[in-house]
Amino acid sequence: MARPEFRKPEELPATSWTVLALLTFSDEMTGTDIKRLADWAVSFFYWSPSTSQVYLELKNLERYGYVESKEVAVHKQRSKRTYSLTPAGAEAIRLWLAHSNVEPYVMKHGSMLQVWMAGMTEPDRVRAIWQEHIDYIEGKLASAKLAARLDNDEPAWSFSQLALRWSVRHYQTELDLAKEFAVEIERSIRETADTPINDSRGLRRASSPERLAELAAVLSGEQPGPTRSSTVESQQDPEPSASRRDGAT
């Protein structure tokens, strides 16, 4: 029998380590079991894999000797393949946790991206985009609350519980922010309505051609950005007066 291929822990992707860690919840699991567990245990803060992704990771992990599998008879003409964590796999998880770099948090907010470019669409479409985001967050919050209740009496899963409780707080905070942001969207809709379309392509352009160059200079460090006092003032007076919107001094 060929020896398992050795691979340094840091060379495997985080998804591999996730599947490997999910195998610590039970002695034996099928790929479908792992998929279901991932949807419950880690989908709220990291990854919700497809079943095919799970099986691909299991195949790779078995080649490295971190997972072993066997066929188990279900009926006379049917069987299923189950997977279990090997001692080498358990040690690999410990090494990865001890020596791997922390993966940077990256936010990719599709709804916010659409709001960012919403000056090119109708107000009702902007509202619909953001309401869809709110509906999604409400669904995730309800699911996270249910998941957090399901394992709250198992001491061995304490850190899993901790992550799920964090997920509940995260989605509750996100929901509160989204509802506050809906009010700010209405303000931007009003402000945009006061800005004329001044481009043959139907665009609303900045009032001065130099504005983008000024922004580029600030970002490159060639000139200072807004002072703290002006930033505070803008936060304290979020609603511009009619005279300011009309360009009066």
C-alpha positions as CSV (number, residue, x, y, z in Angstrom):
1,M,0.0,0.0,0.0
2,A,1.4,3.4,-1.0
3,R,2.3,5.8,1.8
4,P,-0.1,8.8,2.1
5,E,1.2,12.0,0.4
6,F,2.6,14.5,2.9
7,R,1.6,18.1,2.6
8,K,2.5,20.9,4.8
9,P,-0.6,22.2,6.8
10,E,-0.3,25.7,5.4
11,E,-0.5,24.5,1.8
12,L,-4.1,23.2,2.2
13,P,-6.9,25.7,1.7
14,A,-9.1,26.7,4.6
15,T,-12.0,24.7,3.2
16,S,-10.0,21.5,3.6
17,W,-9.4,22.3,7.2
18,T,-13.1,23.0,7.7
19,V,-14.1,19.6,6.3
20,L,-11.4,18.0,8.4
21,A,-12.6,19.7,11.6
22,L,-16.3,18.8,10.8
23,L,-15.2,15.1,11.1
24,T,-14.3,15.7,14.7
25,F,-18.1,15.8,15.5
26,S,-18.6,12.1,14.9
27,D,-16.6,8.9,14.5
28,E,-18.0,8.3,11.0
29,M,-19.9,10.5,8.5
30,T,-21.0,10.4,4.9
31,G,-20.3,13.3,2.6
32,T,-24.0,14.2,2.9
33,D,-23.7,14.2,6.7
34,I,-20.8,16.6,6.5
35,K,-22.6,18.9,4.1
36,R,-25.6,19.1,6.5
37,L,-23.3,19.7,9.5
38,A,-21.5,22.5,7.6
39,D,-24.8,24.2,6.8
40,W,-25.6,24.1,10.5
41,A,-22.2,24.7,12.1
42,V,-20.1,27.1,9.8
43,S,-22.4,28.5,7.1
44,F,-23.3,31.5,9.2
45,F,-19.8,32.9,9.4
46,Y,-17.6,31.2,6.8
47,W,-18.7,28.7,4.2
48,S,-21.7,26.8,2.9
49,P,-20.3,24.1,0.6
50,S,-22.0,22.1,-2.1
51,T,-22.1,18.4,-1.7
52,S,-19.7,18.0,-4.6
53,Q,-17.2,20.3,-2.9
54,V,-17.4,18.2,0.2
55,Y,-16.6,15.0,-1.6
56,L,-13.7,16.7,-3.5
57,E,-12.2,17.8,-0.2
58,L,-12.6,14.4,1.3
59,K,-10.9,12.8,-1.7
60,N,-7.9,15.1,-1.3
61,L,-7.7,14.7,2.4
62,E,-7.8,10.9,2.1
63,R,-4.9,11.0,-0.3
64,Y,-2.9,13.0,2.4
65,G,-3.7,10.4,5.0
66,Y,-5.8,12.7,7.1
67,V,-9.1,10.9,6.4
68,E,-9.9,7.3,5.8
69,S,-13.1,5.8,4.3
70,K,-14.9,2.5,4.0
71,E,-18.0,1.0,2.3
72,V,-20.8,0.2,4.7
73,A,-23.7,-2.0,3.6
74,V,-27.1,-0.3,3.9
75,H,-29.3,-2.9,2.1
76,K,-28.5,-6.0,0.1
77,Q,-27.8,-4.1,-3.1
78,R,-26.8,-0.7,-1.6
79,S,-23.9,0.6,0.3
80,K,-22.6,4.0,1.4
81,R,-19.1,5.3,2.0
82,T,-18.3,6.8,5.4
83,Y,-15.4,8.9,6.4
84,S,-13.4,9.3,9.6
85,L,-10.6,11.4,10.9
86,T,-7.2,9.7,11.3
87,P,-4.7,10.4,14.0
88,A,-2.6,12.1,11.4
89,G,-5.5,14.3,10.5
90,A,-6.1,15.3,14.1
91,E,-2.5,16.2,14.5
92,A,-2.6,18.1,11.2
93,I,-5.5,20.3,12.5
94,R,-3.4,21.1,15.7
95,L,-0.4,22.0,13.6
96,W,-2.5,24.2,11.3
97,L,-4.1,26.0,14.3
98,A,-0.6,26.5,15.8
99,H,1.3,27.7,12.8
100,S,-1.1,29.0,10.1
101,N,-1.6,32.7,9.4
102,V,-4.9,34.3,10.3
103,E,-6.9,34.6,7.1
104,P,-7.9,38.3,6.6
105,Y,-11.5,39.2,6.9
106,V,-12.8,40.2,3.5
107,M,-16.3,41.7,3.0
108,K,-18.0,41.4,-0.4
109,H,-21.4,43.1,0.0
110,G,-23.3,42.6,-3.3
111,S,-26.3,44.8,-2.2
112,M,-24.0,47.6,-1.1
113,L,-22.2,47.4,-4.5
114,Q,-25.6,48.0,-6.2
115,V,-26.4,50.8,-3.9
116,W,-23.0,52.4,-4.6
117,M,-23.9,52.6,-8.3
118,A,-27.7,53.3,-7.7
119,G,-27.5,56.8,-9.1
120,M,-28.0,55.1,-12.5
121,T,-31.4,53.5,-11.7
122,E,-34.8,54.5,-10.4
123,P,-35.5,55.1,-6.7
124,D,-38.0,52.2,-6.4
125,R,-35.3,49.8,-7.7
126,V,-32.8,51.1,-5.0
127,R,-35.5,50.5,-2.3
128,A,-36.2,47.0,-3.7
129,I,-32.5,46.1,-3.7
130,W,-32.1,47.1,-0.1
131,Q,-35.4,45.5,1.1
132,E,-34.2,42.2,-0.5
133,H,-31.0,42.5,1.6
134,I,-33.0,43.1,4.8
135,D,-35.2,40.1,4.0
136,Y,-32.1,38.0,3.5
137,I,-30.6,39.1,6.8
138,E,-33.8,38.4,8.7
139,G,-33.8,34.9,7.3
140,K,-30.2,34.3,8.3
141,L,-30.8,35.7,11.8
142,A,-33.8,33.3,12.3
143,S,-31.7,30.3,11.1
144,A,-28.7,31.3,13.3
145,K,-30.9,31.6,16.4
146,L,-32.3,28.1,15.7
147,A,-28.8,26.6,15.2
148,A,-27.6,28.2,18.4
149,R,-30.4,26.7,20.4
150,L,-29.8,23.2,19.0
151,D,-26.4,22.5,20.6
152,N,-26.5,24.7,23.7
153,D,-26.4,21.7,26.1
154,E,-23.3,19.9,24.7
155,P,-20.1,20.9,26.6
156,A,-17.9,19.3,24.0
157,W,-19.2,21.7,21.4
158,S,-18.6,24.8,23.5
159,F,-16.6,26.7,20.9
160,S,-19.1,25.8,18.2
161,Q,-21.8,27.3,20.4
162,L,-19.6,30.4,20.9
163,A,-19.3,30.9,17.1
164,L,-23.0,30.4,16.6
165,R,-23.9,32.9,19.4
166,W,-21.5,35.4,17.7
167,S,-23.3,34.7,14.4
168,V,-26.6,35.6,16.1
169,R,-25.2,38.9,17.4
170,H,-23.6,39.6,14.0
171,Y,-26.8,39.2,12.0
172,Q,-28.8,41.2,14.6
173,T,-26.3,44.0,14.3
174,E,-26.4,43.8,10.5
175,L,-30.2,43.9,10.5
176,D,-30.2,47.0,12.8
177,L,-27.7,48.7,10.5
178,A,-29.6,47.7,7.4
179,K,-32.8,49.3,8.7
180,E,-31.0,52.5,9.7
181,F,-29.3,52.5,6.3
182,A,-32.8,52.3,4.6
183,V,-33.5,55.8,6.1
184,E,-30.2,57.1,4.7
185,I,-31.1,55.7,1.2
186,E,-34.2,57.8,1.3
187,R,-32.0,60.9,2.0
188,S,-29.7,60.1,-0.9
189,I,-32.7,59.6,-3.2
190,R,-33.9,63.1,-2.3
191,E,-30.4,64.6,-2.8
192,T,-30.0,62.9,-6.1
193,A,-33.4,64.2,-7.3
194,D,-31.9,67.7,-6.8
195,T,-28.9,66.9,-8.9
196,P,-29.6,67.4,-12.6
197,I,-28.5,65.0,-15.3
198,N,-25.8,66.9,-17.1
199,D,-24.3,64.3,-19.4
200,S,-25.4,63.0,-22.8
201,R,-25.2,59.5,-21.5
202,G,-27.8,60.2,-18.8
203,L,-25.2,60.5,-16.0
204,R,-25.1,62.9,-13.0
205,R,-21.6,64.4,-13.0
206,A,-19.8,66.1,-10.2
207,S,-20.4,69.8,-10.0
208,S,-16.7,70.5,-10.6
209,P,-14.3,68.6,-12.9
210,E,-11.6,69.1,-10.3
211,R,-13.4,67.0,-7.7
212,L,-12.0,63.7,-8.8
213,A,-8.4,65.1,-9.0
214,E,-8.8,66.5,-5.5
215,L,-9.9,63.0,-4.3
216,A,-7.0,61.3,-6.0
217,A,-4.6,63.8,-4.4
218,V,-6.0,63.0,-0.9
219,L,-5.8,59.2,-1.5
220,S,-2.2,59.5,-2.7
221,G,-1.2,61.6,0.3
222,E,-0.4,64.7,-1.7
223,Q,-2.8,66.8,0.2
224,P,-4.6,66.4,3.6
225,G,-8.0,65.0,3.8
226,P,-11.0,66.4,5.7
227,T,-10.2,67.6,9.2
228,R,-11.6,65.8,12.3
229,S,-13.8,68.9,13.0
230,S,-15.3,68.9,9.6
231,T,-15.9,65.2,9.7
232,V,-17.7,65.5,13.1
233,E,-19.7,68.4,11.8
234,S,-20.9,66.4,8.8
235,Q,-21.8,63.5,11.0
236,Q,-23.8,65.8,13.4
237,D,-25.6,67.5,10.5
238,P,-26.4,64.6,8.1
239,E,-29.4,66.3,6.5
240,P,-28.3,69.1,4.2
241,S,-30.4,72.2,4.3
242,A,-32.3,73.4,1.2
243,S,-29.8,76.2,0.8
244,R,-26.8,73.9,0.8
245,R,-28.4,71.6,-1.7
246,D,-29.2,74.5,-4.0
247,G,-25.5,75.6,-3.8
248,A,-26.1,78.8,-1.8
249,T,-23.3,80.1,0.3
